[in-house]
């Protein structure tokens, strides 16, 4: 394939059809590395439609990396609600602080130095290098991966084919306008070379595309069959004081939902919890009683079913706990799972009151 011609063709298409995204510099504008970095972290495992309005609100609150670095982590975690994967928010905050402390508030241009920062892997480092500094880097997101796999008809399934696709993608990156080229490839995958029913007739690369010629474009990239997720079980303790405040605690900084607030619970395990074991795990002594129903939640690597037991909390919270009234839950960095728990308790309580 004539890679120079391919790049030129795609750039010409991009100049006519580029998407207008809030974090993307317009033609003639100098890209802002902070916006590029922030958007890339937000877009990990999250859709453009979801990130769009949240990006503007985040930027209004923290317009630059120094402002973000100076903010308390709790504020960042609270603003991150709904974007998922809270480890990204913790790394975002840690990265901002390191950029200020070690790099004078400026993003390094070197990919290796970018990868050394918290929360920045190979893809994000390449994206920042290309989009913010117009360097000949080759970011490989799902869109570009799909476009390249189809262009070269790579039939080996992912994830095993990833390195082959990465090497092929690198052969296409031009020395001229590499940042625009990378964004063009992403736009092509997002709008034309889509996972289902790709619009091959509108594609600027339809002629050289080997998968289209073989009639297998929609089949690529192939994926290895996914294993069934394991099921885990737990019990949440809804401990309520006489004034209505509920016991909460902060999860450890590292690990799943790290640094977020939660209602205390048993560990999450593969076996269901019998009543004696539940009582042993309870945070305070109380006449615990189960709430009808379960809260179901799916994480990346497992599905979770939580039962909820209601009891009475002491006036003074035990060490490591706080007591917060439900009307103030919105001020806390509560993950979606814990919001589901609160909603389930509210609904179950309302039903019992109506029956009574």
N, C-alpha and C positions, 0 to 999 in steps of 0.2 A: 504493500500500500504506500502511496505517496503521502507521508505524514504531514508535510508542509502544506500540501493542497487540502488535506482534511482539516487542519487547523484553520486555514484561511477561510474555508467554506463555512465552518461552524461559527467563526467570529463574525462573518458577514450576516449569517442568520441571527446571531445574538444581537447585533446592532439594530436589527429590525424588530426583534421579538422579546428582548430581555424583560424579565419580570421586574416590576417596581416594588422592591421590598424595603421596609423602614430602616434596615441596617445596611443596606447596600448604597454605596456612593453613586450619585448620578454622573452621567458623562461629563467630564471636565472637573469633577470634584475630587479632592484628595481624600482617600479612605481614612477613616478613624480606626486605628488598631483596637481601641477600647470597644467600639461598637462591634467590630468584627469578632473579637474574642467573646464578648458577652452573648452575641447571637449564636455563635457556634456551640457554646456550652448549653444554652437554652434549647437548641435544636436537637441535641443528642437525645434520641428516643422520644422526641416530641414533634408534633406536626407544625408546619408553617402557620396553619390556621389558628392553632392554639397559641403559638408564641407571639404572633403579630401584636395583639393588643397588650399582652403582658410585657413585651419588650419596651413599649412606650412608657408604661407606668414605672417600670424598673429604671429606665433612663431618666425619667423626671425626678425620681427620688435620689438616684446616685448618678449624676451626669458624667462623672469621670472616675478613673481608677483610684484616685486619692480619696474621693468622697466615699467610695465603697469600702476602701481599706479602713477608714476611720469609723465605720458603722459597727455597732454591736452585732455579733453573729446571730443573736435571736431575731433581730429585725430582718436580717437577710433570709433566715429560715422561714419567717412568717410571710414575707413577700413571695417566697418560692412556692407556697402552697398551691397545689393543682398542677405543678410542672413535673412532679414525680422525682424519683431518684435523688433524695436529699443529700446524698454524698456529693453530688455535683455542686449544690449550694455551699456546702462546707468547703469544698476545694476552691470554689469561686472566691470565697472570702479569703481563704489562706493564700491563694494566688495573688489577689489584689495587694495583700499586705507584703508579700515577698517582692512584688514588682516595685512597690514604693520603697521598701527597705533596702533591697539589693540592686535595683536598677534605676533609682531616682525617679520612679513614677513613669518610666518609659518602657514599652514592650521591646524586648530584644528582637533583632531581625533574623538572627541565626536559628535554624530549626532545632539544632541540638540544645541550644540554650532555652528555647521555648519548651522543649520536651522535659527539661529539668524542673519546670515549674509545676506546682500542684494542680492536678486535674487536667493537664495537657498531655495527650498522647500523640502518637505519630500523625493521625489524621488531623487533629486540631492544630498541631504545629505547622503542618503543611498548608492548611487552610489560611492560617494567619499570615504565613510567609507569602502566600500567593495573593490573597485578597487585600491585605493591608499594605504590603510592601512590593507587590508586583514582581516577586521573585519566581524563578522557574521551578516551583515546587509542584508536587502532584498529589493533592488530596484525593482520597478514595472513599467517598461516601456510598450509600446504597444506590443512588441514582447513577453516578459515574460507573460504579461496578457493573450495573445492569447494562448500560450503554456499551461499555467495552466488551463485556461477555458476548453481547449480540453482534457487535461489529466484527469480532474475530471468531465468532461461533465457538466459544469455549464451552465444551459440553461436560467437562469434569464438574462434579457437584461442589457447591460451597459447603463448609468453609475450606476444604482442601485446595480449591482452585484460586483462593484469594491472592496468593503470592504471584501466581502466573498472571492473573488479571492486573495486579499492581505493576508488574514489569511491562506489560503491554500498554497500560495507561501512560507510563512514563515515556514511552517512545513517541507518544502523541503530543506531549507538552511542548509548546513552541517557546523559543527564546523571546519572541515579541508578544507582548500583552499576555503573559502567562496567567495573570490573575483573572482577566476577562475570559480567557479560554476555559479555565477551571469552572468559573461560574456559568459559562455557556453550556458546558457539558452537564452540569447539575440541572440547569433549566431544561435542557433537552430531555433528560431522564424524567423530570417532574411533569412535563407538559406534553411530550410527544412519545418518547420511548418508555411508556408507562408499564407497570407490571402486567396489567390485563388490557387486552385490545389496544396495543400500540398503534398510533396513527402513522404507519409507515409511509403512506402516500404524501404526508406533509414533512417528512424528515429530510433534512439537508444531507444526511449520510445514507439515504436509501439505496443508492447505486452500489457503493462499496460494501454495504452491510452483508456479511456472509450468512448470518442467521436468516435474514429476510429472503435471500436467494434460495436457501434450503427449505424455507417454509417452517422454520422452528423458532422464530423470534419470540413468540409468547411463551415458549417452553424454557427459555433461558433467562437468568442463570438457574441451573438446576440446584436443588437443595437436598441434602441428606434428610431422610425422615427424622422428625423430631421425636425424642423420647417423651413418654407421658410424664407429666409433672408429678412429683410425690405429693401426698396429702399430709398436712400437719394439723394438729389440734392444740387448742389452748383454752383457758378460761380467764376472762377479765373480771376484776373485782371492782364493782361500782360502790364505793364506800362513801356514804352521804352523812354529813353532819346535820345537826338539828336545824341549823340556819340555811341548809340547802347546798352548802359548798361540798364539792366532790374531791376526793384525794387524787392527786396526780404526781408523777415523778418524771424526771428527765432520763432519757435513754443514754447509754454510754456514747461518747463522741464517735467512737469507731464502730463500724458494723452497720447492720440494717437499720434504717431510720435513725441513724446516729445523731445525737444532740436534740432530737425532737422530744416533745412532751407526750406522755402516754398515761392511760389509766393502768394501774398495776395489774399484772397478769401472771399466770403460771408461765414457765418456759413453753415454747412451741415445739411439739414433738410428734413423732409418727403414730404413737399410740394414744387412744382416747384417755381422758382423765376420770378415774373413778372418784366418787365423793370423798372418801378419806384422804386421798392424795391432794384433792383440791383444797380441802380445809387446811392441810399442812402448809400449803403455799400461800395462804391468805396473809395480807399485810398487817391486819389487825384482828383482834378477837371480836367476833360478832355472830349474830344469829343469821348466817348467810342463807339466802334462798335463790334458786335459779330463776332467770327470766325466760319465758317461752321463746323458742326460736334460736337461730344461729346467725352470726355475722360471717358472711363469706367474702373472702378477698383473695386476689391472685397476685403473687409476686412473680418476678422473672423466673425463678428456679423452683417454686413450689406454690401450691394452693393452700389456703389457710381457712379453717373453720373455728370460730371463737364462740364459746358459750359465755353468758354473762350472769354473774351472781351479784345480787344486791345485799348490802349490809350497812351497818351504822358505823360512822367514823367518829373517833374521839375529838373533843374540842381542840386539842393541840395535836397537829399532825406529827406522826413519827418522824424521826430523823431521815432526811433524804426525800421527804414528801412535802407538797404544798396543797392547800385546800382552796379551790376556786369555784365560785358560783357559775352555773351553766351559762348565764347571760354574759359572762366574761370569757367564755371559751374562744370567742372570735379574736381575742387579743393574744392568744397563745399560738405557738408554732405547733399546731396539731396536724399530724399526717392524715391523709384521707381515711385510712383504716380506723383511726380513733374517732373521726367525725362520723363514720358509719356506726360505731359503737354508741356514741351519744344519741344519734338519731334513732337507733333501735331501742334504746332505753326509753326515750321520750315517747315513742310510738307504743311500746308495750305498756308503759305506765298509763298512758291515755286510755288504752283499751280496757285495762283493769278498772280504772276509775269509772268508765262508762258502764261496765258490768255491775260495779258496786252500787 
